[in-house]
Amino acid sequence: MFRRLPDAAAAARELPFTLDGEPVSGREGDTVAAALLALGRRAFRRTAVSGAERGPWCLMGVCHDCLVTIDGAGNAQSCLVPLRAGMAVETQRGRREVGR
């Protein structure tokens, strides 16, 4: 289970963004993955063939299970992207393709 540390949460500034078209917010200093986990989101993408859910595993950019679409660009590793106010984050369908 993901939980914020109380000290860090109190000092952070809220950053509004959208998740699958819905207005939500995260905190300054969050990665996109941390913000989604704090919102209770566990599935960040679905596989193309079976539709199985995938979510963050390594949280350091190795596994590629946390891929999302950010501002229309797919294959963003949410664990490596700092959250910015106004981002449009969407659940991704499919996997990273070689060269993309």
C-alpha positions as CSV (number, residue, x, y, z in Angstrom):
1,M,0.0,0.0,0.0
2,F,1.2,3.5,-0.8
3,R,1.0,6.1,1.9
4,R,2.4,9.6,2.1
5,L,4.7,10.6,4.9
6,P,2.9,13.1,7.2
7,D,5.8,15.6,7.3
8,A,6.3,15.8,3.6
9,A,2.5,16.0,2.8
10,A,2.0,19.0,5.1
11,A,4.6,21.1,3.3
12,A,3.7,20.3,-0.3
13,R,1.7,22.6,-2.6
14,E,-1.2,21.0,-4.5
15,L,-0.9,20.7,-8.3
16,P,-4.0,20.3,-10.3
17,F,-4.0,17.9,-13.3
18,T,-6.4,15.6,-15.2
19,L,-6.5,11.9,-15.1
20,D,-8.5,10.3,-17.9
21,G,-10.3,13.6,-18.3
22,E,-11.2,14.0,-14.6
23,P,-9.8,16.9,-12.5
24,V,-7.6,15.7,-9.7
25,S,-4.5,17.0,-7.9
26,G,-1.1,15.8,-6.7
27,R,1.6,17.5,-4.7
28,E,4.6,19.5,-5.6
29,G,7.6,17.1,-5.7
30,D,5.6,14.1,-6.8
31,T,6.3,12.0,-9.8
32,V,3.3,11.3,-11.9
33,A,3.4,7.7,-10.5
34,A,3.5,8.9,-6.9
35,A,0.5,11.2,-7.6
36,L,-1.5,8.4,-9.1
37,L,-0.7,6.0,-6.3
38,A,-1.7,8.6,-3.8
39,L,-5.0,8.9,-5.6
40,G,-5.5,5.1,-5.1
41,R,-4.8,4.3,-8.8
42,R,-3.1,0.9,-9.2
43,A,-3.5,0.3,-12.9
44,F,-1.7,2.7,-15.1
45,R,-2.0,0.9,-18.4
46,R,-3.6,-2.2,-20.0
47,T,-1.9,-4.7,-22.2
48,A,-3.0,-4.6,-25.9
49,V,-3.8,-8.3,-26.2
50,S,-5.5,-9.4,-23.0
51,G,-6.3,-6.1,-21.5
52,A,-4.5,-7.1,-18.3
53,E,-3.8,-4.2,-15.9
54,R,-0.3,-3.1,-15.3
55,G,1.0,-0.6,-12.7
56,P,4.3,0.6,-11.2
57,W,6.6,-2.2,-10.2
58,C,10.2,-0.9,-9.9
59,L,9.6,2.8,-9.6
60,M,13.0,3.5,-11.1
61,G,12.4,3.3,-14.8
62,V,13.5,-0.3,-15.5
63,C,10.2,-2.3,-15.8
64,H,8.1,0.0,-18.1
65,D,4.9,-1.2,-16.4
66,C,4.0,2.4,-15.3
67,L,3.6,3.7,-18.8
68,V,1.0,6.4,-19.3
69,T,0.1,9.0,-21.9
70,I,1.0,12.6,-20.9
71,D,-0.3,15.6,-22.8
72,G,-1.0,13.3,-25.8
73,A,2.4,11.6,-25.9
74,G,2.4,7.9,-25.1
75,N,5.0,5.7,-23.4
76,A,5.8,8.2,-20.7
77,Q,7.4,6.4,-17.7
78,S,5.3,7.9,-14.9
79,C,7.8,7.0,-12.2
80,L,10.4,9.3,-13.9
81,V,8.3,12.3,-14.9
82,P,7.8,15.1,-12.3
83,L,4.2,16.2,-11.9
84,R,3.4,19.6,-13.3
85,A,0.2,21.7,-12.9
86,G,-2.1,21.3,-15.8
87,M,-0.8,17.9,-17.1
88,A,-3.3,15.7,-18.9
89,V,-2.5,12.1,-17.9
90,E,-4.3,9.1,-19.5
91,T,-4.3,5.4,-19.0
92,Q,-2.3,3.8,-21.8
93,R,-3.4,0.8,-23.8
94,G,-0.6,-1.4,-25.1
95,R,3.1,-1.5,-24.4
96,R,6.3,0.3,-25.3
97,E,7.4,-0.3,-28.8
98,V,11.0,-0.5,-29.8
99,G,12.1,2.9,-31.2
100,R,9.3,4.8,-29.6
